[in-house]
Amino acid sequence: QVQLVESGGQLVQAGGSLRLSCVASGRTFSSYAMGWFLQAPGKLREFVAGVNWSGNIRDYTDSVKGRLTIYRDNAKNTVYLQMNSLKPEDTAVYYCAARRARELVIKSTLGEYNYWGQGTQVTVSS
């Protein structure tokens, strides 16, 4: 069982930056691929970024490439999402997710992930 706790969401102006963090419980964090998803009001949850167990393979949805960076620190059981050049359309609840897998591909569908955090709200004002 893995418990995930996100933090770092807040109100920020367009063009600003945020760093989201997700801390995982347990001693097997390095066995998990990690992902960030977002859910905007009235919309389905969707993939934002993912990183494999070692941190050397990453993938992003097209709309965030060049602005958001996912990375992890296995010694701290933490995955991060650095968000730069934020836009109002980035406003959403951001969820961290874990998938128990050591693989060389990043999964982008919700059903591929086994554990979820409670989410953290990011609001970008124009």
DSSP file (Angstrom, degrees, kcal/mol; ACC not computed):
  #  RESIDUE AA STRUCTURE BP1 BP2  ACC     N-H-->O    O-->H-N    N-H-->O    O-->H-N    TCO  KAPPA ALPHA  PHI   PSI    X-CA   Y-CA   Z-CA
    1    1 A Q              0   0    0      0, 0.0     2,-0.4     0, 0.0   114,-0.0   0.000 360.0 360.0 360.0 135.3    0.0    0.0    0.0
    2    2 A V        -     0   0    0     96,-0.1     2,-0.5   112,-0.1   114,-0.2  -0.978 360.0-158.3-122.7 134.0    1.3    3.5   -0.9
    3    3 A Q        -     0   0    0     -2,-0.4    22,-2.3   112,-0.1     2,-0.4  -0.944   9.8-161.1-111.1 135.0   -0.1    6.7    0.4
    4    4 A L  E     -A   24   0A   0     -2,-0.5   114,-0.5   112,-0.4     2,-0.5  -0.943   6.8-171.3-119.3 133.9    0.5    9.9   -1.6
    5    5 A V  E     -A   23   0A   0     18,-2.0    18,-2.4    -2,-0.4     2,-0.2  -0.966   8.8-160.2-129.3 116.2    0.3   13.4   -0.2
    6    6 A E  E     +A   22   0A   0     -2,-0.5     2,-0.3    16,-0.2    16,-0.2  -0.571  15.8 164.9 -91.5 156.0    0.5   16.4   -2.6
    7    7 A S  E     +A   21   0A   0     14,-2.2    14,-2.6    -2,-0.2   113,-0.1  -0.969  39.3  71.1-156.6 168.0    1.4   20.0   -1.7
    8    8 A G        +     0   0    0      1,-0.3    11,-0.3    -2,-0.3     2,-0.1   0.258  57.2 134.3 107.7 -12.1    2.4   23.2   -3.3
    9    9 A G        +     0   0    0     12,-0.1    -1,-0.3    85,-0.1     2,-0.3  -0.445  24.5 135.0 -72.2 144.6   -0.8   24.3   -5.0
   10   10 A Q        -     0   0    0     -2,-0.1   113,-2.0   110,-0.1     2,-0.4  -0.964  57.9 -67.4-168.3 179.2   -1.9   27.9   -4.6
   11   11 A L  E     +d  123   0B   0     -2,-0.3     2,-0.3   111,-0.2   113,-0.2  -0.713  55.8 168.1 -83.0 130.9   -3.2   31.0   -6.4
   12   12 A V  E     -d  124   0B   0    111,-2.8   113,-2.5    -2,-0.4     2,-0.1  -0.983  33.8-109.1-143.6 152.3   -0.6   32.4   -8.8
   13   13 A Q  E >   -d  125   0B   0     -2,-0.3     3,-2.2   111,-0.2    73,-0.2  -0.467  49.1 -84.6 -79.8 153.9   -0.7   35.0  -11.6
   14   14 A A  T 3  S+     0   0    0    111,-2.5    73,-0.2     1,-0.3    -1,-0.1  -0.293 118.6  29.7 -55.4 137.8   -0.3   34.1  -15.2
   15   15 A G  T 3  S+     0   0    0     71,-3.1    70,-0.6     1,-0.3    -1,-0.3   0.261  99.2 116.7  92.0 -11.9    3.3   33.8  -16.2
   16   16 A G    <   -     0   0    0     -3,-2.2    70,-2.3    70,-0.2     2,-0.3  -0.082  57.4-122.1 -82.5-175.3    4.3   32.7  -12.7
   17   17 A S        +     0   0    0     67,-0.2     2,-0.3    68,-0.2    67,-0.2  -0.920  21.8 178.7-131.2 153.1    5.8   29.5  -11.4
   18   18 A L  E     - B   0  83A   0     65,-2.4    65,-3.6    -2,-0.3     2,-0.5  -0.976  17.4-146.5-144.3 155.2    4.9   26.8   -8.8
   19   19 A R  E     - B   0  82A   0     -2,-0.3     2,-0.3   -11,-0.3    63,-0.2  -0.972  15.0-159.4-124.9 119.0    6.5   23.6   -7.7
   20   20 A L  E     - B   0  81A   0     61,-2.6    61,-2.2    -2,-0.5     2,-0.3  -0.715   7.8-160.9 -91.4 145.4    4.2   20.8   -6.7
   21   21 A S  E     -AB   7  80A   0    -14,-2.6   -14,-2.2    -2,-0.3     2,-0.4  -0.931  10.0-168.0-125.0 150.9    5.4   18.0   -4.4
   22   22 A C  E     -AB   6  79A   0     57,-1.7    57,-2.2    -2,-0.3     2,-0.5  -0.937   8.2-161.8-139.8 115.0    4.1   14.6   -3.8
   23   23 A V  E     -AB   5  78A   0    -18,-2.4   -18,-2.0    -2,-0.4     2,-0.4  -0.836   8.2-153.8-100.5 132.7    5.5   12.5   -0.9
   24   24 A A  E     -A    4   0A   0     53,-2.9   -20,-0.2    -2,-0.5     2,-0.1  -0.832   8.3-134.8-106.7 141.4    5.0    8.8   -0.9
   25   25 A S        +     0   0    0    -22,-2.3     3,-0.2    -2,-0.4     2,-0.0  -0.445  62.7  47.6 -82.2 164.7    4.9    6.5    2.2
   26   26 A G  S    S-     0   0    0      1,-0.1     3,-0.3    -2,-0.1    -2,-0.1  -0.151  83.9 -92.1  95.7 171.2    6.7    3.2    2.3
   27   27 A R  S    S+     0   0    0      1,-0.2     3,-0.2     2,-0.1    -1,-0.1   0.241 106.7  69.7-110.3  11.7   10.2    2.0    1.5
   28   28 A T    >   +     0   0    0     -3,-0.2     3,-2.3     1,-0.1     4,-0.2  -0.007  52.1 127.6-119.0  29.6    9.6    0.9   -2.1
   29   29 A F  G >   +     0   0    0      1,-0.3     3,-2.0    -3,-0.3    -1,-0.1   0.854  69.2  62.1 -55.5 -37.6    9.2    4.3   -3.8
   30   30 A S  G 3  S+     0   0    0      1,-0.3    -1,-0.3    -3,-0.2    -2,-0.1   0.546  94.1  64.5 -71.0  -4.5   11.9    3.4   -6.4
   31   31 A S  G <  S+     0   0    0     -3,-2.3    70,-0.9     2,-0.1     2,-0.4   0.445  93.1  82.1 -90.4  -1.2    9.7    0.5   -7.6
   32   32 A Y  E <   -E  100   0C   0     -3,-2.0     2,-0.3    68,-0.2    68,-0.2  -0.865  68.0-143.1-113.2 135.5    7.0    2.9   -8.8
   33   33 A A  E     -E   99   0C   0     66,-3.1    66,-2.9    -2,-0.4     2,-0.3  -0.689  30.8-147.6 -79.0 148.3    6.5    5.0  -11.9
   34   34 A M  E     -EF  98  51C   0     17,-2.4    17,-2.7    -2,-0.3     2,-0.3  -0.905  16.7-175.6-125.1 149.5    4.9    8.3  -11.0
   35   35 A G  E     -EF  97  50C   0     62,-2.6    62,-2.5    -2,-0.3     2,-0.4  -0.973  18.4-143.1-140.6 156.1    2.5   10.5  -12.7
   36   36 A W  E     +EF  96  49C   0     13,-3.1    12,-2.7    -2,-0.3    13,-1.8  -0.978  23.1 179.0-116.2 135.4    0.8   13.9  -12.4
   37   37 A F  E     -EF  95  47C   0     58,-2.8    58,-3.1    -2,-0.4     2,-0.3  -0.889  11.9-149.8-127.2 158.5   -2.8   14.4  -13.6
   38   38 A L  E     -EF  94  46C   0      8,-2.6     8,-3.0    -2,-0.3     2,-0.4  -0.946   5.4-162.9-128.7 154.7   -5.1   17.3  -13.5
   39   39 A Q  E     -E   93   0C   0     54,-2.2    54,-2.1    -2,-0.3     6,-0.2  -0.911   9.8-161.8-137.4 110.5   -8.8   17.8  -13.3
   40   40 A A    >   -     0   0    0      4,-0.5     3,-2.3    -2,-0.4    52,-0.1  -0.508  45.2 -73.5 -84.2 158.0  -10.4   21.1  -14.3
   41   41 A P  T 3  S+     0   0    0      0, 0.0    -1,-0.1     0, 0.0     3,-0.1  -0.260 118.5   3.7 -54.7 129.0  -13.9   21.9  -13.1
   42   42 A G  T 3  S+     0   0    0      1,-0.2     2,-0.3    -3,-0.1    -2,-0.0   0.556 113.9 101.7  75.0   8.0  -16.5   19.9  -15.0
   43   43 A K  S <  S-     0   0    0     -3,-2.3    -1,-0.2     1,-0.1     2,-0.1  -0.780  75.3 -97.1-123.2 166.5  -13.9   17.9  -16.9
   44   44 A L        -     0   0    0     -2,-0.3    -4,-0.5     1,-0.1     2,-0.2  -0.419  46.2 -96.4 -77.3 155.0  -12.4   14.5  -16.8
   45   45 A R        -     0   0    0     -6,-0.2     2,-0.3    -2,-0.1    -6,-0.2  -0.510  50.4-171.1 -69.6 138.4   -9.1   13.9  -15.1
   46   46 A E  E     -F   38   0C   0     -8,-3.0    -8,-2.6    -2,-0.2     2,-0.1  -0.954  25.3 -96.0-138.8 156.0   -6.2   13.9  -17.6
   47   47 A F  E     +F   37   0C   0     61,-0.4   -10,-0.2    -2,-0.3     3,-0.1  -0.381  35.6 166.7 -69.6 139.5   -2.6   13.0  -17.8
   48   48 A V  E     -     0   0C   0    -12,-2.7    13,-2.5     1,-0.4     2,-0.3   0.694  62.4 -19.1-114.3 -53.7    0.0   15.8  -17.4
   49   49 A A  E     -FG  36  60C   0    -13,-1.8   -13,-3.1    11,-0.2    -1,-0.4  -0.993  52.3-164.7-158.0 153.7    3.4   14.2  -16.9
   50   50 A G  E     -FG  35  59C   0      9,-2.3     9,-2.0    -2,-0.3     2,-0.3  -0.986   1.6-164.9-143.7 155.0    5.0   10.9  -15.9
   51   51 A V  E     -FG  34  58C   0    -17,-2.7   -17,-2.4    -2,-0.3     7,-0.2  -0.996  22.6-121.8-139.3 143.1    8.4    9.7  -14.9
   52   52 A N    >   -     0   0    0      5,-2.3     3,-0.6    -2,-0.3   -20,-0.1  -0.165  42.0 -87.2 -80.0-179.9    9.7    6.2  -14.7
   53   53 A W  T 3  S+     0   0    0     50,-0.3   -21,-0.2    48,-0.3    -1,-0.1   0.804 126.2  39.5 -60.9 -33.0   11.1    4.5  -11.6
   54   54 A S  T 3  S-     0   0    0    -23,-0.1    -1,-0.3     3,-0.0    20,-0.1   0.631 106.4-120.3 -94.4 -14.2   14.6    5.7  -12.0
   55   55 A G  S <  S+     0   0    0     -3,-0.6    17,-0.1     2,-0.2    -2,-0.1   0.431  85.6 105.1  93.6  -0.8   13.8    9.2  -13.2
   56   56 A N  S    S+     0   0    0      1,-0.1     2,-0.5    15,-0.1    -3,-0.1   0.528  71.1  59.5 -94.5  -4.3   15.6    9.0  -16.5
   57   57 A I        +     0   0    0     48,-0.1    -5,-2.3    -5,-0.0     2,-0.3  -0.989  64.2 168.8-125.6 127.9   12.5    8.7  -18.7
   58   58 A R  E     -G   51   0C   0     -2,-0.5     2,-0.3    -7,-0.2    -7,-0.2  -0.935  12.1-170.9-135.1 155.6    9.8   11.3  -18.7
   59   59 A D  E     -G   50   0C   0     -9,-2.0    -9,-2.3    -2,-0.3     2,-0.3  -0.991   4.2-169.1-147.0 152.4    6.8   12.1  -20.8
   60   60 A Y  E     -G   49   0C   0     -2,-0.3   -11,-0.2   -11,-0.2     2,-0.2  -0.962  30.1-106.8-138.6 152.0    4.4   15.0  -21.0
   61   61 A T    >>  -     0   0    0    -13,-2.5     3,-1.8    -2,-0.3     4,-0.7  -0.556  44.1-111.2 -72.5 150.9    1.1   15.9  -22.6
   62   62 A D  G >4 S+     0   0    0      1,-0.3     3,-0.8    -2,-0.2    -1,-0.1   0.816 110.8  63.5 -57.0 -35.6    1.7   18.3  -25.5
   63   63 A S  G 34 S+     0   0    0      1,-0.2    -1,-0.3     3,-0.0   -15,-0.0   0.657 109.4  39.0 -68.2 -14.4    0.1   21.3  -23.9
   64   64 A V  G X> S+     0   0    0     -3,-1.8     3,-2.4   -16,-0.2     4,-2.3   0.476  80.2 126.4-113.6  -4.1    2.7   21.5  -21.1
   65   65 A K  T << S+     0   0    0     -3,-0.8     4,-0.1    -4,-0.7    -3,-0.0  -0.329  81.2  16.4 -60.1 132.1    5.9   20.6  -23.0
   66   66 A G  T 34 S+     0   0    0      2,-0.4    -1,-0.3     1,-0.1     3,-0.1   0.242 125.6  59.0  89.6 -13.2    8.5   23.2  -22.4
   67   67 A R  T <4 S+     0   0    0     -3,-2.4    17,-2.2     1,-0.2     2,-0.4   0.701  99.4  49.0-115.1 -35.1    6.7   24.7  -19.4
   68   68 A L  E  <  -C   83   0A   0     -4,-2.3    -2,-0.4    15,-0.2     2,-0.4  -0.864  60.0-167.8-113.4 144.9    6.4   21.8  -16.9
   69   69 A T  E     -C   82   0A   0     13,-2.4    13,-3.0    -2,-0.4     2,-0.4  -0.994   5.5-158.3-133.0 127.7    9.0   19.5  -15.7
   70   70 A I  E     +C   81   0A   0     -2,-0.4     2,-0.3    11,-0.2    11,-0.2  -0.866  24.6 154.7-101.9 137.7    8.5   16.3  -13.7
   71   71 A Y  E     -C   80   0A   0      9,-1.5     9,-3.5    -2,-0.4     2,-0.3  -0.975  23.1-146.1-154.9 165.2   11.4   14.9  -11.6
   72   72 A R  E     -C   79   0A   0     -2,-0.3     2,-0.5     7,-0.2     7,-0.2  -0.942  12.3-152.9-138.4 155.6   11.8   12.7   -8.6
   73   73 A D  E > > -C   78   0A   0      5,-3.0     5,-1.9    -2,-0.3     3,-1.2  -0.904  11.0-171.8-126.2  99.8   14.1   12.2   -5.6
   74   74 A N  G > 5S+     0   0    0     -2,-0.5     3,-0.6     1,-0.3   -44,-0.2   0.786  84.3  61.8 -66.9 -26.2   14.0    8.6   -4.6
   75   75 A A  G 3 5S+     0   0    0      1,-0.2    -1,-0.3    -3,-0.1   -46,-0.0   0.781 112.9  37.5 -68.7 -24.4   16.0    9.2   -1.5
   76   76 A K  G < 5S-     0   0    0     -3,-1.2    -1,-0.2     2,-0.2    -2,-0.2   0.331 105.9-125.2-106.6   4.9   13.2   11.5   -0.3
   77   77 A N  T < 5 +     0   0    0     -3,-0.6   -53,-2.9    -4,-0.4     2,-0.4   0.879  68.9 131.3  53.9  39.6   10.3    9.5   -1.7
   78   78 A T  E   < -BC  23  73A   0     -5,-1.9    -5,-3.0   -55,-0.2     2,-0.4  -0.964  44.9-165.4-132.4 139.2    9.2   12.5   -3.5
   79   79 A V  E     -BC  22  72A   0    -57,-2.2   -57,-1.7    -2,-0.4     2,-0.3  -0.958  18.5-158.8-117.6 143.3    8.1   13.4   -7.0
   80   80 A Y  E     -BC  21  71A   0     -9,-3.5    -9,-1.5    -2,-0.4     2,-0.4  -0.815  16.4-156.9-120.9 156.6    7.9   17.0   -8.1
   81   81 A L  E     -BC  20  70A   0    -61,-2.2   -61,-2.6    -2,-0.3     2,-0.6  -0.888  13.1-159.9-132.3 104.5    6.2   19.0  -10.8
   82   82 A Q  E     -BC  19  69A   0    -13,-3.0   -13,-2.4    -2,-0.4     2,-0.6  -0.740  11.1-164.4 -83.5 123.7    7.9   22.3  -11.6
   83   83 A M  E     +BC  18  68A   0    -65,-3.6   -65,-2.4    -2,-0.6     2,-0.3  -0.943  12.2 172.6-118.4 115.4    5.4   24.6  -13.4
   84   84 A N        +     0   0    0    -17,-2.2   -67,-0.2    -2,-0.6   -68,-0.2  -0.786  59.5  21.2-118.2 162.2    6.6   27.6  -15.2
   85   85 A S  S    S-     0   0    0    -70,-0.6    -1,-0.2    -2,-0.3   -68,-0.2   0.909  85.0-158.8  49.7  49.0    5.0   30.2  -17.5
   86   86 A L        -     0   0    0    -70,-2.3   -71,-3.1    -3,-0.2   -70,-0.2  -0.240   8.5-158.7 -65.1 146.6    1.6   29.3  -16.0
   87   87 A K    >   -     0   0    0    -73,-0.2     3,-2.3   -72,-0.1     4,-0.3  -0.860  31.4-111.1-121.6 155.2   -1.6   30.0  -17.9
   88   88 A P  G >  S+     0   0    0      0, 0.0     3,-1.8     0, 0.0    36,-0.4   0.840 117.0  63.6 -54.5 -32.3   -5.2   30.4  -16.7
   89   89 A E  G 3  S+     0   0    0      1,-0.3   -49,-0.0    34,-0.1    -3,-0.0   0.569  88.0  70.2 -72.9  -6.0   -6.0   27.2  -18.5
   90   90 A D  G <  S+     0   0    0     -3,-2.3    -1,-0.3     2,-0.0     2,-0.2   0.545  70.5 121.5 -80.6  -7.9   -3.6   25.4  -16.1
   91   91 A T    <   +     0   0    0     -3,-1.8     2,-0.3    -4,-0.3    32,-0.2  -0.380  40.6 104.0 -61.1 124.3   -6.1   26.0  -13.3
   92   92 A A  E    S- H   0 122C   0     30,-2.0    30,-2.9    -2,-0.2     2,-0.5  -0.967  76.7 -79.4-179.0 170.8   -7.2   22.6  -11.9
   93   93 A V  E     -EH  39 121C   0    -54,-2.1   -54,-2.2    -2,-0.3     2,-0.5  -0.862  47.3-146.4 -88.4 130.0   -6.8   20.2   -9.1
   94   94 A Y  E     -EH  38 120C   0     26,-3.0    26,-1.8    -2,-0.5     2,-0.4  -0.867  13.3-163.5-105.2 130.0   -3.5   18.3   -9.6
   95   95 A Y  E     -E   37   0C   0    -58,-3.1   -58,-2.8    -2,-0.5     2,-0.4  -0.896  11.1-144.4-116.0 140.0   -3.2   14.7   -8.5
   96   96 A C  E     -E   36   0C   0     -2,-0.4    21,-2.2   -60,-0.2     2,-0.3  -0.797  22.9-172.8 -95.8 143.8   -0.2   12.6   -8.0
   97   97 A A  E     -EI  35 116C   0    -62,-2.5   -62,-2.6    -2,-0.4     2,-0.4  -0.983  12.1-150.0-140.8 150.9   -0.4    8.9   -8.9
   98   98 A A  E     -EI  34 115C   0     17,-2.3    16,-2.0    -2,-0.3    17,-1.8  -0.952   5.5-169.3-124.8 141.3    1.8    5.8   -8.5
   99   99 A R  E     -E   33   0C   0    -66,-2.9   -66,-3.1    -2,-0.4     2,-1.5  -0.989  25.1-131.7-129.4 121.5    2.1    2.7  -10.7
  100  100 A R  E     +E   32   0C   0     -2,-0.4     2,-0.3   -68,-0.2   -68,-0.2  -0.566  64.7 110.6 -77.1  96.0    4.0   -0.3   -9.4
  101  101 A A        -     0   0    0     -2,-1.5     2,-0.7   -70,-0.9   -48,-0.3  -0.936  56.0-150.9-165.8 139.1    6.2   -1.0  -12.4
  102  102 A R        +     0   0    0     -2,-0.3     2,-0.3   -50,-0.1   -70,-0.1  -0.902  52.3 133.1-111.4  98.5    9.8   -0.8  -13.5
  103  103 A E        -     0   0    0     -2,-0.7   -50,-0.3     2,-0.2    -2,-0.1  -0.880  63.6-120.7-144.6 170.7    9.5   -0.2  -17.2
  104  104 A L  S    S+     0   0    0     -2,-0.3     2,-0.3   -52,-0.1   -52,-0.1   0.226  87.6  72.9-104.1  12.4   10.8    2.0  -20.0
  105  105 A V  S    S-     0   0    0    -48,-0.1     2,-0.5   -54,-0.1    -2,-0.2  -0.936  74.1-129.6-125.4 152.1    7.5    3.5  -21.1
  106  106 A I        -     0   0    0     -2,-0.3     2,-0.3   -48,-0.1   -54,-0.1  -0.877  19.9-142.2-101.2 126.9    5.3    6.1  -19.4
  107  107 A K        -     0   0    0     -2,-0.5   -48,-0.1     1,-0.1    -8,-0.0  -0.673  16.1-175.8 -87.6 141.8    1.7    5.3  -19.0
  108  108 A S        +     0   0    0     -2,-0.3   -61,-0.4   -61,-0.1     2,-0.4   0.333  50.2  95.2-121.4   6.7   -0.8    8.1  -19.5
  109  109 A T  S >  S-     0   0    0      1,-0.1     3,-1.6   -63,-0.1     4,-0.3  -0.800  72.2-129.4-104.3 146.0   -4.2    6.5  -18.7
  110  110 A L  G >  S+     0   0    0     -2,-0.4     3,-1.9     1,-0.3    -1,-0.1   0.876 104.6  60.4 -58.0 -42.0   -5.8    6.7  -15.3
  111  111 A G  G 3  S+     0   0    0      1,-0.3    -1,-0.3    -3,-0.0    -3,-0.0   0.636  92.7  67.1 -65.8 -13.7   -6.5    3.0  -15.1
  112  112 A E  G <  S+     0   0    0     -3,-1.6     2,-0.4   -13,-0.0    -1,-0.3   0.624  88.3  80.6 -80.7 -12.6   -2.7    2.2  -15.3
  113  113 A Y    <   -     0   0    0     -3,-1.9   -14,-0.3    -4,-0.3     3,-0.1  -0.794  58.1-166.3-103.9 138.2   -2.1    3.8  -11.9
  114  114 A N        +     0   0    0    -16,-2.0     2,-0.4    -2,-0.4   -15,-0.2   0.765  69.0  38.8 -93.0 -30.0   -2.7    2.0   -8.7
  115  115 A Y  E     -I   98   0C   0    -17,-1.8   -17,-2.3  -114,-0.0     2,-0.3  -0.952  61.3-169.1-132.5 145.6   -2.6    4.7   -6.0
  116  116 A W  E     -I   97   0C   0     -2,-0.4  -112,-0.4   -19,-0.2   -19,-0.2  -0.961  14.7-135.1-134.3 147.6   -3.7    8.4   -5.9
  117  117 A G        -     0   0    0    -21,-2.2  -112,-0.2    -2,-0.3     3,-0.1  -0.290  34.6-104.5 -87.1-177.2   -3.2   11.4   -3.7
  118  118 A Q        -     0   0    0   -114,-0.5  -113,-0.1     1,-0.2   -23,-0.1   0.601  62.2-116.6 -88.0 -12.3   -6.0   13.7   -2.6
  119  119 A G        -     0   0    0    -23,-0.1     2,-0.4   -26,-0.0   -24,-0.2   0.056  15.0-123.2  96.2 154.4   -5.0   16.5   -5.0
  120  120 A T  E     -H   94   0C   0    -26,-1.8   -26,-3.0  -113,-0.1     2,-0.4  -0.999  25.6-120.8-137.7 135.9   -3.8   20.0   -4.6
  121  121 A Q  E     -H   93   0C   0     -2,-0.4     2,-0.5   -28,-0.2   -28,-0.2  -0.612  23.3-172.1 -84.9 127.8   -5.5   23.1   -6.1
  122  122 A V  E     -H   92   0C   0    -30,-2.9   -30,-2.0    -2,-0.4     2,-0.5  -0.982   4.8-176.5-115.2 124.9   -3.6   25.3   -8.6
  123  123 A T  E     -d   11   0B   0   -113,-2.0  -111,-2.8    -2,-0.5     2,-0.6  -0.984   6.6-166.1-124.8 124.2   -5.4   28.5   -9.6
  124  124 A V  E     -d   12   0B   0     -2,-0.5     2,-0.3   -36,-0.4  -111,-0.2  -0.939  10.0-154.2-113.1 117.9   -3.8   30.8  -12.2
  125  125 A S  E      d   13   0B   0   -113,-2.5  -111,-2.5    -2,-0.6    -2,-0.0  -0.647 360.0 360.0 -92.7 148.2   -5.3   34.3  -12.5
  126  126 A S              0   0    0     -2,-0.3    -1,-0.1  -113,-0.2  -113,-0.1   0.441 360.0 360.0 -89.4 360.0   -5.2   36.3  -15.7
